[in-house]
Amino acid sequence: MSTQEILVEEIKSQPEPVLRELLHYLKFLARQREEEAWADILPTREIEQEVLNILDGK
């Protein structure tokens, strides 16, 4: 049995609150993977703050 099939079977037996929490967690994981894929080309928060400081004349 594949991991997907095992998950589907397990999910079928869960109550609605658990399913909602699982859905939120899966969306969180997907967003995290997307951000990691761009991490090597996006500026860090520190660089963004430096740019804002320069633009604000600080």
N, C-alpha and C positions, 0 to 999 in steps of 0.2 A: 504494500500500500504506500502511495506517495505521501509526502509531507502535506501537500495540498488536500488530499483526500482525508487524511487524519484530522487536519484542522477543521474541515467542513463538518465532519462527523461530530467533533467535539463542540463546535459552535452550535450545532443543531440542538444540543441539550442544555444550553445556557439560558438563564433568564434574561429578560430585556435589559435591565440595568447593566449587566455584565457585557451584553452585546454593544450597548452604547459606548461603554468605556473602552472596549476593544476597538471599536471603529475610530474613536478619537486617538487612541494610541497608534493605530495603523497609519492614520493621516499624519500624525506627528513624525513617525519614522520615515514616511515618504518625503515630507518637507525637509527633514534632516539630511536625507540622501541627496536631495536636489541642491541644498546649500553646500554640502561637501563637494559636489561635482564642480561647483563654481568657486570654491574657496581659493584655488590657486591663481585665479585671475581677478577676483574682487578685492578691493582694498579692505584692510582690517579696520576695525572701529577706531584704533589709534590714529591711523592715517586720515580717516574721515574727520576726526576731531581736529587734527592739525590743519586740514584744509579749511574747516569752518573757522578756526581761530585766525587764520591768515585773512580770510574774507571779512571777518569781523574787526580786523585791525588790532588784534591782541598780540 
